[in-house]
Structure formats: structure tokens, C-alpha cells
Amino acid sequence: MVNPGWADLDRGLFSISVAAELAGLHPQTLRIYEREGLLDPARSAGGTRRYSRRDIGRLQEICALTADGLNLAGIRRVLQLQEETRQLQAELARLRELAGARPASAERSRKQRSRQAAEE
């Protein structure tokens, strides 16, 4: 049976040594990325870094960006822009949902007014 915590992408499951091995990096590199604000692993009650599956994916993304020649400042900016894009897409989806709901309620109001006018 699979542990239900495994499905949670944000749950800190991996120690720094395991996370570094999974990402193909040295543990000190992970500490640098954290210090530079590129990564923010969870902490155990004792203060030990605990990396999530999402953190591992982010490390892989950082590795790909460094392979493309970006420095840490460039990577930070790319990650910020990606987050802004995700937030804007979520807001756009929410507004589209509201816009889609509005015509239906407007149509109900129009029909209700028509019925009331017919009854008078």
C-alpha cells in the first residue's frame, strides 16, 4: 500500500542528501539555492530540511535553466515570471467562469421580468 503522503506534492519527504542525489546536485548547491531564494524546503520539528516532490521538480527546472546558460539572478526572474503567469491564468479562468455564469443569470432575470409583465 502506498503511503497517502506520497500523493501530496508539497509534503517534505526527502533529506537534503536524497534530494541532492535525485536532482544530480551536491547538497551544498541546494543550500545555495535556498539562500538565493530559489527554493524553500519545509523544515522538520528539529529544523532539518525536508524536500518535497515539488521541490525536486523545481531543482530539475533550475538545472535545466543553468544548462541553458542562465545565472541565479536570471533563474530567479524566470521563476518569478512563471509564478506570475500561473496567478494570472488562475485569475483569467476565474473571470471567465464569472462571465459565463453572468449571462445565464441575466437570462433568468430577463425571463422572470417577461413572466411578471405577462401576468400584469
C-alpha positions in Angstrom: 0.0 0.0 0.0 1.3 3.4 -0.9 1.6 6.0 1.9 -1.0 8.7 1.3 1.6 11.4 2.0 3.3 10.4 -1.2 0.5 11.9 -3.3 1.0 15.3 -1.7 3.5 17.1 -3.9 4.2 19.7 -1.2 4.9 17.3 1.7 8.6 17.3 2.7 9.7 13.8 2.3 13.4 13.9 1.4 16.5 14.8 3.3 19.0 17.2 1.6 21.3 14.3 0.7 18.5 12.3 -1.0 17.1 15.5 -2.7 20.6 16.3 -4.0 21.1 12.8 -5.3 17.7 12.9 -7.1 18.5 16.2 -8.7 22.1 15.2 -9.5 23.5 18.1 -7.4 25.7 18.5 -4.4 23.9 19.2 -1.1 25.8 22.5 -0.8 24.3 23.6 -4.1 20.8 23.1 -2.6 21.8 25.3 0.3 23.0 28.0 -2.1 19.7 27.8 -4.0 17.8 28.2 -0.7 20.0 31.1 0.4 19.4 32.8 -3.0 15.6 32.3 -2.7 15.2 29.8 -5.5 14.0 27.1 -3.1 12.2 27.0 0.2 12.1 23.5 1.6 10.0 22.6 4.6 11.6 22.0 8.0 11.1 19.2 10.4 10.4 20.0 14.1 14.2 19.7 14.7 15.0 22.2 11.8 16.2 19.6 9.3 15.4 20.5 5.6 12.7 18.3 4.1 12.4 18.5 0.3 9.1 17.7 -1.4 8.4 16.2 -4.8 7.6 19.7 -6.0 11.0 20.9 -4.7 12.7 18.1 -6.6 10.9 19.2 -9.8 11.9 22.8 -9.2 15.5 21.6 -8.7 15.3 19.9 -12.1 13.9 23.1 -13.6 16.8 25.1 -12.1 19.3 22.6 -13.5 17.8 22.9 -17.0 17.9 26.7 -16.8 21.5 26.7 -15.7 22.3 24.3 -18.5 20.8 26.9 -20.9 23.3 29.5 -19.5 21.2 31.5 -17.0 22.8 32.7 -13.8 21.0 32.6 -10.5 19.5 36.1 -10.9 18.1 35.1 -14.3 16.7 31.9 -12.9 15.1 33.8 -10.1 13.4 36.1 -12.6 12.2 33.3 -14.8 10.7 31.5 -11.8 9.0 34.8 -10.7 7.6 35.3 -14.1 6.3 31.7 -14.2 4.6 32.2 -10.9 3.0 35.5 -12.1 1.8 33.7 -15.2 0.2 30.9 -13.1 -1.6 33.5 -11.0 -2.8 35.5 -14.0 -4.0 32.3 -15.7 -5.9 31.4 -12.5 -7.5 34.8 -12.3 -8.4 34.7 -16.0 -10.1 31.3 -15.5 -12.0 32.7 -12.5 -13.1 35.7 -14.5 -14.1 33.6 -17.5 -16.2 31.4 -15.1 -17.9 34.5 -13.7 -18.5 35.9 -17.2 -20.0 32.5 -18.2 -22.3 32.5 -15.1 -23.4 36.0 -15.6 -25.3 35.6 -19.0 -27.2 32.7 -17.5 -28.3 34.7 -14.5 -29.1 37.7 -16.8 -31.2 35.3 -19.0 -33.1 34.1 -15.9 -33.8 37.7 -14.8 -35.0 38.6 -18.3 -37.4 35.6 -18.4 -38.6 36.4 -14.9 -39.3 40.0 -15.9 -41.1 38.8 -19.0 -43.3 36.5 -16.9 -44.1 39.3 -14.5 -45.0 41.6 -17.4 -47.3 38.9 -18.9 -49.1 38.5 -15.6 -49.9 42.2 -15.3 
